[in-house]
């Protein structure tokens, strides 16, 4: 990806974003935006470990295709074919967020 390479080159160069951008004929604002976007992408994806003996059950075996996600805190989440991607992302964000202080009831 072009922007990933440019971001890496800028960091390795030791130059400020402004100077690097001028030298490469790109807008500094674009480079800043791509740095943020790429950094955010790195946070979104988490390494996945495939557990030995696990298997994806298919409809031909009498069940719906599903993937089981094992989350920290011994939580499990089953994702079946046709799931709502945004709903899954929202749910994972809520589960992984730091717990907030309980609201006081008056």
The first five atom37 places (N, CA, C, CB, O) and aatype in JSON, in Angstrom:
{
  "aatype": [20, 20, 20, 20, 20, 20, 20, 20, 20, 20, 20, 20, 20, 20, 20, 20, 20, 20, 20, 20, 20, 20, 20, 20, 20, 20, 20, 20, 20, 20, 20, 20, 20, 20, 20, 20, 20, 20, 20, 20, 20, 20, 20, 20, 20, 20, 20, 20, 20, 20, 20, 20, 20, 20, 20, 20, 20, 20, 20, 20, 20, 20, 20, 20, 20, 20, 20, 20, 20, 20, 20, 20, 20, 20, 20, 20, 20, 20, 20, 20, 20, 20, 20, 20, 20, 20, 20, 20, 20, 20, 20, 20, 20, 20, 20, 20, 20, 20, 20, 20, 20, 20, 20, 20, 20, 20],
  "atom_mask": [
    [1, 1, 1, 1, 1],
    [1, 1, 1, 1, 1],
    [1, 1, 1, 1, 1],
    [1, 1, 1, 1, 1],
    [1, 1, 1, 1, 1],
    [1, 1, 1, 1, 1],
    [1, 1, 1, 1, 1],
    [1, 1, 1, 1, 1],
    [1, 1, 1, 1, 1],
    [1, 1, 1, 1, 1],
    [1, 1, 1, 1, 1],
    [1, 1, 1, 1, 1],
    [1, 1, 1, 1, 1],
    [1, 1, 1, 1, 1],
    [1, 1, 1, 1, 1],
    [1, 1, 1, 1, 1],
    [1, 1, 1, 1, 1],
    [1, 1, 1, 1, 1],
    [1, 1, 1, 1, 1],
    [1, 1, 1, 1, 1],
    [1, 1, 1, 1, 1],
    [1, 1, 1, 1, 1],
    [1, 1, 1, 1, 1],
    [1, 1, 1, 1, 1],
    [1, 1, 1, 1, 1],
    [1, 1, 1, 1, 1],
    [1, 1, 1, 1, 1],
    [1, 1, 1, 1, 1],
    [1, 1, 1, 1, 1],
    [1, 1, 1, 1, 1],
    [1, 1, 1, 1, 1],
    [1, 1, 1, 1, 1],
    [1, 1, 1, 1, 1],
    [1, 1, 1, 1, 1],
    [1, 1, 1, 1, 1],
    [1, 1, 1, 1, 1],
    [1, 1, 1, 1, 1],
    [1, 1, 1, 1, 1],
    [1, 1, 1, 1, 1],
    [1, 1, 1, 1, 1],
    [1, 1, 1, 1, 1],
    [1, 1, 1, 1, 1],
    [1, 1, 1, 1, 1],
    [1, 1, 1, 1, 1],
    [1, 1, 1, 1, 1],
    [1, 1, 1, 1, 1],
    [1, 1, 1, 1, 1],
    [1, 1, 1, 1, 1],
    [1, 1, 1, 1, 1],
    [1, 1, 1, 1, 1],
    [1, 1, 1, 1, 1],
    [1, 1, 1, 1, 1],
    [1, 1, 1, 1, 1],
    [1, 1, 1, 1, 1],
    [1, 1, 1, 1, 1],
    [1, 1, 1, 1, 1],
    [1, 1, 1, 1, 1],
    [1, 1, 1, 1, 1],
    [1, 1, 1, 1, 1],
    [1, 1, 1, 1, 1],
    [1, 1, 1, 1, 1],
    [1, 1, 1, 1, 1],
    [1, 1, 1, 1, 1],
    [1, 1, 1, 1, 1],
    [1, 1, 1, 1, 1],
    [1, 1, 1, 1, 1],
    [1, 1, 1, 1, 1],
    [1, 1, 1, 1, 1],
    [1, 1, 1, 1, 1],
    [1, 1, 1, 1, 1],
    [1, 1, 1, 1, 1],
    [1, 1, 1, 1, 1],
    [1, 1, 1, 1, 1],
    [1, 1, 1, 1, 1],
    [1, 1, 1, 1, 1],
    [1, 1, 1, 1, 1],
    [1, 1, 1, 1, 1],
    [1, 1, 1, 1, 1],
    [1, 1, 1, 1, 1],
    [1, 1, 1, 1, 1],
    [1, 1, 1, 1, 1],
    [1, 1, 1, 1, 1],
    [1, 1, 1, 1, 1],
    [1, 1, 1, 1, 1],
    [1, 1, 1, 1, 1],
    [1, 1, 1, 1, 1],
    [1, 1, 1, 1, 1],
    [1, 1, 1, 1, 1],
    [1, 1, 1, 1, 1],
    [1, 1, 1, 1, 1],
    [1, 1, 1, 1, 1],
    [1, 1, 1, 1, 1],
    [1, 1, 1, 1, 1],
    [1, 1, 1, 1, 1],
    [1, 1, 1, 1, 1],
    [1, 1, 1, 1, 1],
    [1, 1, 1, 1, 1],
    [1, 1, 1, 1, 1],
    [1, 1, 1, 1, 1],
    [1, 1, 1, 1, 1],
    [1, 1, 1, 1, 1],
    [1, 1, 1, 1, 1],
    [1, 1, 1, 1, 1],
    [1, 1, 1, 1, 1],
    [1, 1, 1, 1, 1],
    [1, 1, 1, 1, 1]
  ],
  "atom_positions": [
    [[0.85, -1.18, 0.0], [0.0, 0.0, 0.0], [0.89, 1.24, 0.0], [-0.96, 0.0, 1.22], [1.83, 1.34, 0.8]],
    [[0.61, 2.15, -0.87], [1.42, 3.36, -1.05], [1.54, 4.17, 0.23], [0.84, 4.23, -2.14], [2.64, 4.56, 0.61]],
    [[0.43, 4.42, 0.91], [0.45, 5.28, 2.1], [1.18, 4.62, 3.27], [-0.97, 5.63, 2.51], [1.87, 5.29, 4.03]],
    [[1.02, 3.32, 3.41], [1.73, 2.62, 4.48], [3.24, 2.79, 4.29], [1.35, 1.11, 4.51], [3.98, 3.03, 5.24]],
    [[3.68, 2.66, 3.02], [5.1, 2.79, 2.71], [5.58, 4.22, 2.99], [5.37, 2.42, 1.23], [6.66, 4.41, 3.55]],
    [[4.78, 5.21, 2.6], [5.15, 6.61, 2.85], [5.22, 6.9, 4.35], [4.14, 7.55, 2.19], [6.14, 7.59, 4.81]],
    [[4.27, 6.4, 5.11], [4.29, 6.62, 6.57], [5.55, 6.0, 7.17], [3.01, 6.0, 7.24], [6.21, 6.62, 8.01]],
    [[5.88, 4.79, 6.75], [7.09, 4.13, 7.26], [8.34, 4.89, 6.86], [7.16, 2.68, 6.74], [9.27, 5.04, 7.66]],
    [[8.38, 5.38, 5.61], [9.54, 6.15, 5.16], [9.7, 7.44, 5.96], [9.41, 6.47, 3.66], [10.81, 7.81, 6.32]],
    [[8.59, 8.11, 6.22], [8.65, 9.36, 6.99], [9.19, 9.09, 8.38], [7.26, 10.03, 7.07], [10.05, 9.83, 8.86]],
    [[8.69, 8.07, 9.04], [9.17, 7.75, 10.39], [10.65, 7.42, 10.39], [8.38, 6.59, 10.98], [11.39, 7.87, 11.27]],
    [[11.08, 6.63, 9.42], [12.49, 6.22, 9.34], [13.41, 7.38, 8.96], [12.65, 5.08, 8.33], [14.59, 7.37, 9.3]],
    [[12.87, 8.37, 8.26], [13.7, 9.48, 7.77], [14.16, 10.41, 8.88], [12.92, 10.27, 6.73], [15.21, 11.05, 8.76]],
    [[13.39, 10.5, 9.94], [13.72, 11.45, 11.0], [13.27, 12.86, 10.67], [15.21, 11.45, 11.26], [13.46, 13.78, 11.46]],
    [[12.66, 13.04, 9.5], [12.16, 14.35, 9.1], [10.78, 14.59, 9.69], [12.11, 14.47, 7.56], [10.05, 13.65, 9.98]],
    [[10.45, 15.86, 9.86], [9.1, 16.18, 10.3], [8.12, 15.82, 9.17], [8.97, 17.69, 10.7], [8.53, 15.67, 8.02]],
    [[6.87, 15.7, 9.51], [5.85, 15.4, 8.5], [5.81, 16.51, 7.46], [4.46, 15.23, 9.15], [5.67, 16.23, 6.27]],
    [[5.93, 17.75, 7.9], [5.88, 18.89, 6.96], [7.01, 18.83, 5.94], [5.94, 20.21, 7.71], [6.77, 18.96, 4.74]],
    [[8.23, 18.62, 6.41], [9.39, 18.59, 5.51], [9.3, 17.37, 4.59], [10.71, 18.55, 6.32], [9.5, 17.49, 3.38]],
    [[9.0, 16.22, 5.16], [8.89, 14.99, 4.35], [7.82, 15.15, 3.27], [8.57, 13.78, 5.24], [8.04, 14.79, 2.12]],
    [[6.68, 15.71, 3.66], [5.57, 15.88, 2.71], [5.96, 16.82, 1.57], [4.33, 16.44, 3.44], [5.65, 16.54, 0.41]],
    [[6.64, 17.92, 1.9], [7.09, 18.85, 0.85], [8.05, 18.16, -0.11], [7.78, 20.07, 1.49], [7.96, 18.33, -1.32]],
    [[8.97, 17.38, 0.45], [9.96, 16.71, -0.4], [9.32, 15.67, -1.32], [11.01, 16.04, 0.47], [9.84, 15.4, -2.41]],
    [[8.19, 15.08, -0.89], [7.55, 14.03, -1.68], [6.32, 14.52, -2.45], [7.16, 12.89, -0.77], [5.64, 13.74, -3.11]],
    [[6.04, 15.82, -2.35], [4.94, 16.4, -3.11], [3.57, 15.92, -2.67], [5.12, 16.1, -4.56], [2.66, 15.76, -3.49]],
    [[3.42, 15.7, -1.38], [2.1, 15.28, -0.85], [1.66, 16.26, 0.24], [2.15, 13.81, -0.28], [2.49, 16.96, 0.81]],
    [[0.39, 16.31, 0.5], [-0.14, 17.19, 1.54], [0.18, 16.61, 2.91], [-1.66, 17.39, 1.37], [-0.05, 15.43, 3.17]],
    [[0.7, 17.46, 3.79], [1.01, 17.01, 5.15], [-0.26, 16.5, 5.84], [1.64, 18.16, 5.98], [-0.21, 15.54, 6.61]],
    [[-1.39, 17.13, 5.58], [-2.65, 16.71, 6.2], [-3.02, 15.28, 5.78], [-3.8, 17.68, 5.83], [-3.57, 14.52, 6.58]],
    [[-2.71, 14.93, 4.54], [-2.98, 13.56, 4.07], [-2.1, 12.56, 4.8], [-2.77, 13.46, 2.55], [-2.55, 11.48, 5.19]],
    [[-0.83, 12.91, 4.96], [0.08, 12.0, 5.66], [-0.35, 11.83, 7.11], [1.53, 12.53, 5.59], [-0.33, 10.71, 7.63]],
    [[-0.73, 12.93, 7.78], [-1.23, 12.82, 9.15], [-2.47, 11.94, 9.22], [-1.55, 14.22, 9.72], [-2.59, 11.09, 10.1]],
    [[-3.39, 12.14, 8.28], [-4.63, 11.33, 8.26], [-4.32, 9.85, 8.07], [-5.57, 11.82, 7.14], [-4.92, 9.0, 8.73]],
    [[-3.39, 9.54, 7.17], [-3.06, 8.13, 6.94], [-2.32, 7.53, 8.14], [-2.2, 7.99, 5.69], [-2.5, 6.35, 8.43]],
    [[-1.51, 8.32, 8.82], [-0.85, 7.81, 10.03], [-1.91, 7.41, 11.06], [0.1, 8.89, 10.63], [-1.82, 6.34, 11.68]],
    [[-2.91, 8.28, 11.25], [-4.0, 7.96, 12.2], [-4.77, 6.72, 11.75], [-4.96, 9.16, 12.34], [-5.05, 5.83, 12.55]],
    [[-5.12, 6.68, 10.47], [-5.9, 5.56, 9.95], [-5.15, 4.24, 10.11], [-6.25, 5.79, 8.47], [-5.73, 3.24, 10.53]],
    [[-3.87, 4.24, 9.77], [-3.09, 3.01, 9.88], [-2.88, 2.61, 11.33], [-1.74, 3.18, 9.18], [-2.87, 1.42, 11.65]],
    [[-2.7, 3.59, 12.21], [-2.55, 3.29, 13.64], [-3.83, 2.7, 14.2], [-2.15, 4.56, 14.44], [-3.8, 1.76, 15.0]],
    [[-4.96, 3.25, 13.78], [-6.26, 2.73, 14.24], [-6.46, 1.31, 13.75], [-7.4, 3.63, 13.74], [-6.97, 0.46, 14.49]],
    [[-6.07, 1.04, 12.51], [-6.2, -0.3, 11.96], [-5.39, -1.31, 12.73], [-5.78, -0.31, 10.51], [-5.81, -2.45, 12.89]],
    [[-4.24, -0.89, 13.22], [-3.39, -1.79, 14.0], [-4.06, -2.16, 15.32], [-2.03, -1.15, 14.27], [-3.86, -3.26, 15.83]],
    [[-4.87, -1.25, 15.86], [-5.55, -1.52, 17.12], [-6.77, -2.4, 16.93], [-5.95, -0.22, 17.79], [-7.16, -3.15, 17.83]],
    [[-7.38, -2.3, 15.75], [-8.62, -3.04, 15.51], [-8.37, -4.53, 15.44], [-9.27, -2.56, 14.23], [-9.17, -5.31, 15.97]],
    [[-7.3, -4.95, 14.8], [-7.05, -6.36, 14.6], [-6.22, -6.93, 15.73], [-6.36, -6.6, 13.26], [-5.21, -6.35, 16.14]],
    [[-6.65, -8.06, 16.21], [-5.97, -8.75, 17.29], [-5.54, -10.11, 16.78], [-6.87, -8.88, 18.54], [-6.29, -10.77, 16.06]],
    [[-4.33, -10.55, 17.15], [-3.91, -11.88, 16.71], [-4.92, -12.94, 17.15], [-2.52, -12.22, 17.26], [-5.48, -12.87, 18.24]],
    [[-5.14, -13.9, 16.3], [-6.08, -14.98, 16.58], [-5.31, -16.28, 16.7], [-7.16, -15.08, 15.49], [-4.45, -16.58, 15.87]],
    [[-5.61, -17.05, 17.72], [-4.97, -18.34, 17.89], [-5.99, -19.42, 17.57], [-4.41, -18.51, 19.34], [-7.08, -19.45, 18.14]],
    [[-5.63, -20.31, 16.65], [-6.5, -21.42, 16.3], [-6.19, -22.55, 17.27], [-6.32, -21.88, 14.81], [-5.06, -23.03, 17.34]],
    [[-7.2, -22.96, 18.01], [-7.01, -24.0, 19.02], [-7.08, -25.36, 18.35], [-8.07, -23.88, 20.13], [-8.0, -25.63, 17.58]],
    [[-6.11, -26.2, 18.64], [-6.08, -27.54, 18.07], [-7.36, -28.31, 18.34], [-4.91, -28.31, 18.6], [-7.92, -28.23, 19.43]],
    [[-7.81, -29.03, 17.35], [-9.02, -29.84, 17.5], [-10.3, -29.07, 17.25], [-9.07, -30.44, 18.87], [-11.38, -29.66, 17.17]],
    [[-10.2, -27.72, 17.13], [-11.42, -26.96, 16.87], [-11.77, -27.1, 15.41], [-11.25, -25.47, 17.27], [-10.91, -27.35, 14.57]],
    [[-13.05, -26.93, 15.1], [-13.45, -27.08, 13.72], [-14.66, -26.23, 13.45], [-13.74, -28.53, 13.38], [-15.47, -25.96, 14.34]],
    [[-14.78, -25.81, 12.22], [-15.92, -25.03, 11.78], [-17.02, -26.01, 11.39], [-15.55, -24.07, 10.6], [-16.84, -26.8, 10.47]],
    [[-18.13, -25.95, 12.07], [-19.23, -26.86, 11.77], [-20.03, -26.3, 10.6], [-20.15, -27.06, 13.01], [-20.43, -25.14, 10.62]],
    [[-20.24, -27.11, 9.6], [-20.94, -26.63, 8.42], [-22.38, -27.1, 8.4], [-20.23, -27.08, 7.15], [-22.77, -28.01, 9.14]],
    [[-23.16, -26.46, 7.55], [-24.57, -26.82, 7.43], [-24.73, -28.26, 6.97], [-25.28, -25.87, 6.45], [-25.71, -28.92, 7.32]],
    [[-23.76, -28.76, 6.18], [-23.87, -30.13, 5.69], [-23.72, -31.15, 6.83], [-22.81, -30.39, 4.63], [-24.08, -32.32, 6.67]],
    [[-23.2, -30.71, 7.97], [-23.06, -31.6, 9.12], [-24.24, -31.46, 10.08], [-21.75, -31.32, 9.86], [-24.21, -31.96, 11.2]],
    [[-25.27, -30.77, 9.63], [-26.46, -30.65, 10.44], [-26.52, -29.4, 11.29], [-26.58, -31.83, 11.31], [-27.38, -29.3, 12.17]],
    [[-25.64, -28.46, 11.07], [-25.66, -27.22, 11.84], [-25.33, -26.04, 10.95], [-24.68, -27.29, 13.02], [-24.9, -26.21, 9.81]],
    [[-25.53, -24.85, 11.49], [-25.16, -23.65, 10.76], [-23.66, -23.45, 10.9], [-25.94, -22.4, 11.28], [-23.08, -23.77, 11.94]],
    [[-23.02, -22.91, 9.85], [-21.6, -22.6, 9.93], [-21.41, -21.56, 11.02], [-21.04, -22.09, 8.57], [-22.17, -20.6, 11.1]],
    [[-20.39, -21.74, 11.86], [-20.18, -20.82, 12.97], [-18.71, -20.77, 13.34], [-21.02, -21.23, 14.19], [-17.96, -21.72, 13.11]],
    [[-18.31, -19.66, 13.93], [-16.98, -19.49, 14.47], [-17.15, -19.08, 15.93], [-16.14, -18.44, 13.66], [-17.96, -18.2, 16.24]],
    [[-16.4, -19.71, 16.81], [-16.45, -19.35, 18.22], [-15.25, -18.49, 18.55], [-16.5, -20.61, 19.12], [-14.11, -18.89, 18.33]],
    [[-15.49, -17.3, 19.09], [-14.43, -16.41, 19.54], [-14.31, -16.56, 21.05], [-14.7, -14.93, 19.13], [-15.29, -16.43, 21.77]],
    [[-13.11, -16.82, 21.52], [-12.87, -16.89, 22.96], [-12.2, -15.59, 23.37], [-11.98, -18.14, 23.35], [-11.1, -15.27, 22.92]],
    [[-12.89, -14.86, 24.2], [-12.44, -13.54, 24.61], [-11.83, -13.59, 26.0], [-13.61, -12.55, 24.58], [-12.03, -14.56, 26.73]],
    [[-11.07, -12.55, 26.37], [-10.53, -12.52, 27.73], [-11.64, -12.62, 28.76], [-9.71, -11.23, 27.95], [-12.78, -12.22, 28.5]],
    [[-11.32, -13.14, 29.92], [-12.32, -13.25, 30.97], [-13.22, -14.45, 30.78], [-13.14, -12.01, 31.03], [-14.34, -14.48, 31.3]],
    [[-12.76, -15.45, 30.05], [-13.49, -16.69, 29.81], [-14.81, -16.48, 29.1], [-13.73, -17.4, 31.11], [-15.73, -17.29, 29.21]],
    [[-14.91, -15.37, 28.35], [-16.13, -15.12, 27.58], [-15.99, -15.75, 26.22], [-16.42, -13.6, 27.45], [-14.9, -15.83, 25.67]],
    [[-17.11, -16.21, 25.69], [-17.15, -16.81, 24.35], [-18.24, -16.15, 23.54], [-17.38, -18.35, 24.43], [-19.29, -15.75, 24.06]],
    [[-17.98, -16.04, 22.26], [-18.94, -15.42, 21.37], [-19.04, -16.29, 20.13], [-18.54, -13.96, 21.02], [-18.02, -16.56, 19.48]],
    [[-20.23, -16.72, 19.78], [-20.45, -17.56, 18.6], [-20.95, -16.67, 17.47], [-21.47, -18.72, 18.91], [-21.94, -15.96, 17.62]],
    [[-20.26, -16.73, 16.33], [-20.63, -15.93, 15.16], [-21.07, -16.89, 14.07], [-19.44, -15.03, 14.68], [-20.32, -17.78, 13.67]],
    [[-22.28, -16.69, 13.59], [-22.82, -17.56, 12.55], [-22.9, -16.81, 11.23], [-24.22, -18.08, 12.94], [-22.86, -15.58, 11.19]],
    [[-23.0, -17.56, 10.16], [-23.12, -17.0, 8.81], [-24.24, -15.96, 8.79], [-23.4, -18.13, 7.77], [-25.31, -16.16, 9.37]],
    [[-23.97, -14.84, 8.11], [-24.99, -13.8, 7.96], [-25.02, -12.81, 9.11], [-26.31, -14.44, 7.82], [-25.96, -12.01, 9.2]],
    [[-24.01, -12.83, 10.01], [-24.02, -11.91, 11.15], [-23.88, -10.47, 10.66], [-22.89, -12.25, 12.13], [-23.41, -10.21, 9.55]],
    [[-24.3, -9.55, 11.51], [-24.2, -8.12, 11.22], [-22.81, -7.66, 11.67], [-25.34, -7.3, 11.93], [-22.53, -7.6, 12.86]],
    [[-21.95, -7.32, 10.72], [-20.56, -6.97, 11.01], [-20.45, -5.8, 11.99], [-19.83, -6.61, 9.72], [-19.68, -5.88, 12.95]],
    [[-21.22, -4.73, 11.77], [-21.13, -3.56, 12.64], [-21.61, -3.89, 14.05], [-21.96, -2.4, 12.07], [-21.05, -3.41, 15.03]],
    [[-22.65, -4.71, 14.15], [-23.13, -5.11, 15.47], [-22.05, -5.89, 16.21], [-24.41, -5.95, 15.34], [-21.86, -5.7, 17.41]],
    [[-21.34, -6.77, 15.51], [-20.25, -7.53, 16.13], [-19.15, -6.59, 16.61], [-19.68, -8.57, 15.14], [-18.66, -6.74, 17.73]],
    [[-18.76, -5.62, 15.77], [-17.72, -4.67, 16.17], [-18.16, -3.85, 17.38], [-17.39, -3.73, 15.01], [-17.36, -3.63, 18.3]],
    [[-19.41, -3.41, 17.41], [-19.93, -2.66, 18.55], [-19.92, -3.52, 19.81], [-21.35, -2.17, 18.27], [-19.53, -3.04, 20.88]],
    [[-20.34, -4.77, 19.69], [-20.37, -5.67, 20.84], [-18.97, -5.93, 21.37], [-21.03, -7.0, 20.45], [-18.75, -5.87, 22.58]],
    [[-18.02, -6.21, 20.48], [-16.64, -6.43, 20.91], [-16.06, -5.19, 21.58], [-15.77, -6.84, 19.73], [-15.35, -5.3, 22.58]],
    [[-16.36, -4.02, 21.03], [-15.9, -2.77, 21.64], [-16.45, -2.6, 23.03], [-16.29, -1.59, 20.78], [-15.73, -2.17, 23.94]],
    [[-17.72, -2.93, 23.22], [-18.34, -2.81, 24.54], [-17.75, -3.83, 25.52], [-19.86, -3.01, 24.43], [-17.52, -3.51, 26.68]],
    [[-17.51, -5.04, 25.05], [-16.96, -6.07, 25.94], [-15.52, -5.78, 26.34], [-17.02, -7.43, 25.26], [-15.11, -6.1, 27.46]],
    [[-14.76, -5.17, 25.44], [-13.35, -4.92, 25.72], [-13.1, -3.57, 26.37], [-12.56, -5.01, 24.45], [-11.98, -3.29, 26.79]],
    [[-14.13, -2.72, 26.46], [-13.97, -1.4, 27.07], [-13.76, -1.56, 28.58], [-15.2, -0.5, 26.78], [-14.24, -2.5, 29.2]],
    [[-13.05, -0.61, 29.12], [-12.85, -0.62, 30.57], [-14.2, -0.37, 31.23], [-11.8, 0.45, 31.02], [-14.95, 0.49, 30.78]],
    [[-14.5, -1.11, 32.28], [-15.79, -0.9, 32.94], [-15.88, 0.5, 33.53], [-16.01, -1.94, 34.05], [-14.92, 1.01, 34.11]],
    [[-17.0, 1.08, 33.36], [-17.21, 2.43, 33.92], [-17.77, 2.32, 35.32], [-18.15, 3.28, 33.02], [-18.24, 1.25, 35.74]],
    [[-17.73, 3.42, 36.03], [-18.28, 3.44, 37.37], [-19.8, 3.3, 37.28], [-17.89, 4.74, 38.13], [-20.42, 3.92, 36.41]],
    [[-20.39, 2.5, 38.15], [-21.85, 2.36, 38.1], [-22.52, 3.7, 38.4], [-22.33, 1.29, 39.1], [-22.06, 4.47, 39.24]],
    [[-23.6, 3.93, 37.7], [-24.35, 5.17, 37.95], [-25.03, 5.09, 39.3], [-25.38, 5.43, 36.84], [-25.55, 4.05, 39.68]],
    [[-25.02, 6.2, 40.01], [-25.71, 6.21, 41.31], [-27.19, 6.44, 41.05], [-25.13, 7.31, 42.28], [-27.57, 7.24, 40.19]],
    [[-28.0, 5.75, 41.78], [-29.46, 5.89, 41.61], [-29.98, 6.72, 42.76], [-30.18, 4.49, 41.55], [-29.8, 6.38, 43.93]],
    [[-30.62, 7.8, 42.41], [-31.15, 8.68, 43.47], [-32.64, 8.76, 43.39], [-30.56, 10.07, 43.39], [-33.27, 9.44, 44.19]]
  ]
}
